[in-house]
Amino acid sequence: MQRQYSAPDDEGSLKRQRSSLAEAGLEFLLANPGELLEFMKSSGYGPDSLRKALETPELERAVLAHLAGNEPVLLAMCANLGMNPARFATILTDQGQWNGNS
Protein backbone atom coordinates (compact mmCIF):
# COMPACT_ATOMS: atom_id res chain seq x y z
CA MET A 1 0.00 0.00 0.00
CA GLN A 2 1.44 3.37 -1.02
CA ARG A 3 1.24 5.97 1.73
CA GLN A 4 1.64 9.70 1.39
CA TYR A 5 4.16 11.41 3.62
CA SER A 6 3.93 15.12 2.92
CA ALA A 7 5.57 17.88 4.86
CA PRO A 8 3.66 18.21 8.12
CA ASP A 9 2.10 21.61 8.63
CA ASP A 10 1.34 21.25 12.33
CA GLU A 11 2.12 19.03 15.31
CA GLY A 12 -1.10 17.00 14.83
CA SER A 13 -0.13 16.25 11.25
CA LEU A 14 3.35 15.28 12.36
CA LYS A 15 1.96 12.86 14.97
CA ARG A 16 -0.37 11.32 12.37
CA GLN A 17 2.54 10.83 9.98
CA ARG A 18 4.66 9.26 12.72
CA SER A 19 1.78 6.95 13.61
CA SER A 20 1.29 6.02 9.97
CA LEU A 21 5.00 5.40 9.56
CA ALA A 22 5.10 3.25 12.70
CA GLU A 23 2.13 1.27 11.40
CA ALA A 24 3.89 0.72 8.07
CA GLY A 25 7.02 -0.33 9.94
CA LEU A 26 5.12 -2.82 12.06
CA GLU A 27 3.41 -4.22 8.97
CA PHE A 28 6.84 -4.64 7.38
CA LEU A 29 8.17 -6.41 10.48
CA LEU A 30 5.12 -8.70 10.63
CA ALA A 31 5.69 -9.68 6.99
CA ASN A 32 9.34 -10.54 7.76
CA PRO A 33 9.46 -13.04 10.65
CA GLY A 34 13.23 -12.84 11.13
CA GLU A 35 13.08 -9.07 11.43
CA LEU A 36 10.07 -9.30 13.74
CA LEU A 37 12.00 -11.63 16.02
CA GLU A 38 14.94 -9.21 16.11
CA PHE A 39 12.55 -6.36 16.94
CA MET A 40 10.95 -8.39 19.72
CA LYS A 41 14.34 -9.30 21.18
CA SER A 42 15.65 -5.74 21.10
CA SER A 43 12.44 -4.13 22.38
CA GLY A 44 11.50 -6.70 24.99
CA TYR A 45 8.09 -7.43 23.47
CA GLY A 46 6.79 -10.98 23.47
CA PRO A 47 3.85 -12.23 21.40
CA ASP A 48 1.26 -11.38 24.06
CA SER A 49 2.71 -8.03 25.06
CA LEU A 50 3.05 -7.07 21.38
CA ARG A 51 -0.65 -7.82 20.79
CA LYS A 52 -1.62 -5.79 23.86
CA ALA A 53 0.57 -2.86 22.79
CA LEU A 54 -0.95 -2.48 19.32
CA GLU A 55 -1.82 1.14 18.57
CA THR A 56 -0.09 2.46 21.69
CA PRO A 57 2.41 5.33 21.58
CA GLU A 58 4.97 3.08 23.29
CA LEU A 59 4.86 0.53 20.49
CA GLU A 60 4.99 3.28 17.87
CA ARG A 61 8.12 4.69 19.49
CA ALA A 62 9.69 1.23 19.76
CA VAL A 63 9.03 0.46 16.07
CA LEU A 64 10.37 3.83 14.91
CA ALA A 65 13.44 3.53 17.13
CA HIS A 66 14.10 0.02 15.84
CA LEU A 67 13.87 1.15 12.24
CA ALA A 68 16.01 4.22 12.87
CA GLY A 69 18.69 2.03 14.44
CA ASN A 70 18.66 -0.68 11.78
CA GLU A 71 19.61 0.78 8.41
CA PRO A 72 19.20 -2.40 6.30
CA VAL A 73 15.66 -2.91 7.62
CA LEU A 74 14.85 0.78 7.23
CA LEU A 75 16.08 0.78 3.63
CA ALA A 76 14.13 -2.38 2.82
CA MET A 77 10.94 -0.95 4.34
CA CYS A 78 11.38 2.35 2.50
CA ALA A 79 11.96 0.52 -0.78
CA ASN A 80 8.83 -1.51 -0.12
CA LEU A 81 6.85 1.69 0.48
CA GLY A 82 8.44 3.61 -2.39
CA MET A 83 9.63 6.14 0.18
CA ASN A 84 12.88 8.06 0.25
CA PRO A 85 14.71 7.08 3.48
CA ALA A 86 15.50 10.75 4.04
CA ARG A 87 11.75 11.33 4.40
CA PHE A 88 11.70 8.85 7.30
CA ALA A 89 14.37 10.90 9.04
CA THR A 90 12.53 14.13 8.30
CA ILE A 91 9.33 12.81 9.84
CA LEU A 92 11.20 11.75 12.97
CA THR A 93 13.23 14.90 13.35
CA ASP A 94 10.90 17.55 11.94
CA GLN A 95 11.23 20.74 13.95
CA GLY A 96 14.16 19.11 15.75
CA GLN A 97 11.76 17.86 18.40
CA TRP A 98 11.69 14.07 18.04
CA ASN A 99 13.19 12.37 21.02
CA GLY A 100 10.91 9.35 21.11
CA ASN A 101 8.28 11.12 23.19
CA SER A 102 6.03 12.45 20.44
Beta strands, then each sheet from edge to edge (+ up, - down):
end
